Amino acid sequence: MKSYQVDNNGYYGIFGGAYIPEMLYPNTEELRENYLSIMEEPEFKREFQQLLQDYVGRPTPLYFAKNLSEEYKAKIYLKREDLCHTGAHKVNNTIGQILLAKRLGKKRIIAETGAGQHGVATATVCALMGIECVVYMGEIDIARQAPNVARMKMLGAEVKPALSGSRTLKDATNEAIRDWINNPVDTHYIIGSVVGPHPYPDMVARFQSVISEEIQSQLLEKEGSCNPDYVIACVGGGSNAAGAYYHYLDNPEVGIIAVEAAGKGIYTGESAATSALGKVGIIHGSKTLLMQTDDGQITEPYSISAGLDYPGVGPMHANLFQSGRGEFISITDKEAMDAGLRVSQLEGIIPAIETSHAFAIFKHREFNPDDILVINLSGRGDKDLQTYIDYFDL
């Protein structure tokens, strides 16, 4: 049977690999040689699980959304990653990577962030472990995610603006990679999504797989089966989606739906709809689907959501799209914002704008009344309140 997990060479189908400058080879090779064995150590597992339970607040609830279910005529469950410490799923991965970095003897952590949630989660674990933290963030994202910037600084992190290109997530990632090249011995780069050179996509997916592991046991208790009919998640780089899909990837009974940002419309030139617009290319060290011009220059992405404002997608998701295993739906800013407001008023939960994209699919996709849907509610909307206020003139 075909597997949608990573292979021994770091590829998902034709996507993945490590396309990096020679100067980065020692950094990624050290990780590749050690990450699986460290993650299997009983003491590592014990410490990771303990922190997820006592610090992050796991397991997060699987909540039956009665009002949404009545509105959209399906059985809709929400995986409440918004209830994690720091307000999103990102902390699952940063806890795992900081423990890994400590075992590799690293004294300094760098990270990139778009919406700021990964930056906050990285700053949080660095504060917890007493390790120096530098977070790279696009100048535009710093302006539109000011509360998260303040949180990072309160936690002791240095926030460095990326001033090149579109001054968003892609450019922050470029700056972080440059830093890592210049500080290969003492620095670990905590990548926040299932992007980058192997082993990052697989490593991040493994740390986030606690999400689908919990969904399986929680759904068994609530519905008598581990398997929903569909798992739905928003996808930028795609770590929340990778975590929600992970234990279902090779189970054909479970449909996988990925929701990406169409911005002002897929073909308006202001979009981040990689599945519709992307061609095979290389970005940040891996071969994946990438929005680019005919001569291979990366196209600037756009989304009202800082966390989906990325011109590519992780190689796992590129493979899910190209193989047909995953169904991809592109959602505009307006559809996402309207859906976020509707969920707030129906369920009393204000979702992050990233997650709001996932809730907008019901205008595009019909389900049967007895279909069991799990939507990964990847983050809470506190960080986006100013965007909501401005958009709806609240």
N, C-alpha and C positions, 0 to 999 in steps of 0.2 A: 504494500500500500504506500502511496506517495505521502511523505511527511512534509508539513509546513514549518517544522522547526529548523533551526540552523544546522548545516552539515559540518563535518569535521574541519573543513577549510574556511569556515566563517561565512558561508553563502546560504541564502534562501533562494533556491532556484538559481537564476543568473545574477541575483542582486546580493550586495554585501561586499565582503573582502576588506582589504586594508590598503587603500591607495594613498600612500603618505610619503612625504619627503624622507630621505634617508636619515635625517637628523631626528626624526620621531620614532624610528624603528625600535631603538632600545626601550623607549617608554611603553609602546604597545606590546612589544614582545614580552617584557616583564609581566605585564598583566595577563597576556594570553597563556603564558606558561603556568601562572599561579592561581588564576581566579577560581577555576573549578575545584581544585584541591582545597583551597582555603574555605570556599563555601560549603564543602563537605565535612570540614572539621567539626566534631561534636561541640567543642567549646564555642566556635564561631556561631553555629546554629543556635546554641543555648542563649548566647548574648543577644543575637539578632532577634530571636523570638521574644525574649524578655523585654527588650526595648520596644518592640512593636506593640506588645501588650500593655506595659506599664507607662510608657512615655508617649507613644503615638495614639493609643486608645483602641487598639484592634482587639477583636474583630469589629469592623464597622457594620452597622445594621443593614439588612436587606429588607427594605420597607415596601409593603404593598401600597401603591398609590391609588387609593379607591376612587378619588375624584377624577384623576387623569384617566383611569381605566374606563370609567363611565363615559367620559368625554370622547375618547378615541376608540372605544369598542374593542378592547383587548385587555389581557391581564398584565398590567404593567408594574414591575418591581423596580425600585431604585436602589442601587448599591451606593451607600452613603459615604463616599470618600471625602465629601465636604466636611464630615465630622472628625476627620483626622486632625491631630495637632498640626498647626500651621495652616489648616483650611483646605488642603488638597492632598491628592495621592502622592505628590512628589517626595514626601518625607520617607515613604517606604524604601525608595532607592537611595536617598542620601544617607540613611542609617546604615544600609548595607555597604555602601561604598566607603564611608568613613571608617567602618570597622576593618574593611579590606585594606585601606590606605595605612591604617595604624600597623597592621601586620606586615606591611611592606616597608615600614620604617619611614614613612613620609611625614614631613614637618610642616607642610604648607599645602593649602587647598585652593584651587581656582575653579571657577564655574562660570557658565554663561546663563543668562536668563532673558526671557521675553516678557511674559506677563508678570514676572517677579516671584511667582510661587516657588519655582525651583531655587531661585536665589535666596529666598527666605528659608526654605527647607535646608539648604546648604549652610547658610549662616547659623541656623539653629543647631545643627549637629556639630559644627565647628566650635560653637560656644560650649556645648555640652562636653566636648572632648578637649577643650583648651588648645585648639589648633588655629593657626593664622588662616584667614579667609579673605580672598579677593574675588569679587563678582564683577564680571563684565556685562554691561547692559547698554543697548542702543539708546542714543540720546532721546529719540522720540518716545521710546518705551519708558524711560525715566520720567518724562513729563506726564505720560498718561497713566502711569502706575505709581504715583507718588506715595500712597500709603505703604506699599511694599518696599519702596526704597527706604522710607523712614524705619520700617521694621528691621531691614538688613543692617542699617547703621546702628540702631539700638542694640542689636545682637553682636555688634563689634566687628562687622565686616567692612572692608573698604569697597565701595562701589565705584568702578571705573567706567566712564562713558565711552561707547564706541561711536566715533564721529564720522566714519566713512560710509559710503554706499547709501543704503536706505536708512541707516542708523537704527536698525531694528535687530531682530534675533540673529539673522544670518551674519551680520557684521560683528555682533557680540561674540559669536562663535569663532569667527576669524581671529579676533583679538585674543581670545583665550588660547587658541591653538598656538599663536605666536609666542605667548608667554610660556607655554609648556615647552616649546622648542628651546627657549632660552634658559629654562630651569628644569632640566630633565632628571636630576638626581634626587632633589628633596621635595619635589612638587607632584601632587596627584591631581589630575583634572577630573572632577566629578561632572560628567556629561549628564544632562537632565532628561534626555529622551532616548528613544531606541534608534539613534542616529550615530554617525561617526564611524571610525574604523573598527573592524573586529578586534577585540571581543565586546566592545561596548553595546551594540544592539542586543546581543544575547544576554550579557550581564545585567543590563537594565531590565530587560524583559523577565529574567529570573527573579530579580528582587521585587518586581511589581506583580509577579504571578500569585502572590498571596491573595490578590483580589479575586481571581477566578477560583482559587482553591477554596476560599470562604464561600463564594457564590454556590459552589457545588454542594457543600454540606448544608448551607442555609436553605437552599431550594429543596433539597431532599426532605428536610424537616417540614417545610411549608407546603410542598406540592407532591411529595412522595417520589420525586425524580430529581436526579442531579442536573438534568439537562433542560434548559429553556428551549423554546423554539428559535429564539433570536437573542444574540447579545449585541447591543448597540453602544457605540462610543464615538466621541468626536476624535478627529485625527489631525494633528499638525505634524510634529515629528512622530508622535504616536505612542507615548509610554503608557498613558492611562488605558488606551485601547489594547496595547500588547498585554497588559496585566489582566484585563477583563477577558481577552480571548484565549489566553495562554493554554489553559487545560482543555479547551474545546477545539484547538486548531485542527487536530487530526480526527475529530468526531463529526462526520458528515451530517449527523442528525441535527446539529445545532447550526443555524444560519448566523453568519457574521456580517454585520452592517457597520460600515465606517462612514462617518459624516464629516465632510471637510468644508472649508470656508470658500464660498463663491464671491465673497466681498460684495461689490456693486453689480455683480453679474459675471458669469463665467467668462464671457468673451468681451468684457468692457475694457480689458487692460488693467483693471483694478480688482484682482482676484488672487486667491491662493488655492485654486482648485487643481491640485497636482494630478489627480487621476484623469481629469478631462484634458488638461493642457500639457502634462509632463511628457518628456521623452527620456530615454535612457541616457544617463550622464553620471558624472562624479561630483559629489559635493561633500566637503568636510570628511574626506577619507573613505567614503563608500560609494559603490555603484548602486544607483537607485533611479527612481523616476524624478525628474527635475524639470521645472519650468525654465526654458532657455530659448534663446533666439536660434535661427537656422545655423549660425556660425558658432554656437556653443556658449554664448555669453548668458550668464544667469539673469533671468527676468526678475525685476523687483516684485515681490508679492505684496498683496494688500488684504487686510481684514480688519474689521472694527475690533476684533479680538486679538490682543497682543500675543496670546499663546498659540494661535493658529496661523500667524503671519510668517510663514516659512515657505521657501520656494520648492522644497522637496518633501519627501516623506521617508520614514524609516524603511530599510530594505525588506523587513518582514512584511510590511504593508504593501510595498511595491509588488512583492510576489503574490500576496493575497489578491491584489487587483488583477495582475496580468494572468494569473492562473484561473481566475473566476471564482476562487474559493470565497472571496469577500465581495460584498455588494457595496459599491461606493455611491454616495449621494452628496451633491453639492448644494449648500444652503447659503442664501444671501444674508447680508447684514440685517436687512429689514425682517426677514423671516426669523432669524435667530433672536433679534431683540424682542419681537412680538411674542415669540415662544417663551422667552425668559420671563416676560411680564405675566403671561398666562399661567405658567407653572407657579410663580410667586402667589398669584391670586387664587389658584385652585388648591394648592397644597401647603401654602405657608412656608415655602422654601425658596429663597432667592438664589438661583444658580449662577455660577460664573458664566460669563458670556461664551467661553469655549463650550461649556456643557449645554448652553442654550441652543447651540447648533444641533445637538443630538435630539433635543425635544422638538425641533422644527420639522422632523421628517414626516410627520403624520399628514402634512399637506401633499406629500409626494408618494406616500406608500401606504397601502391599505393592508390591514391584518384581519385575521379571523377572530371572532369573539373569544374563542378558547385558546388562542395563541398566548403563550407565556413569553413575555419580553422582559429582559433585564437591561435597563439603561444605566450605564456607569455615570453616576453623578460625581464627576471628577473633582469639582471644586466649588467653593461657596462664593457668593457674589459680592462680598464686602469690598474686595479690591476694585470692583468695577462700578461701584455706586456712582462715581462722578460721571462715568460714561452713560449709565442708565439715566441719571438726572438730566444730563445735557440732551440726550436723545429724545426723552419723553417730556422734557420741560417740566419735571416734577417739582 
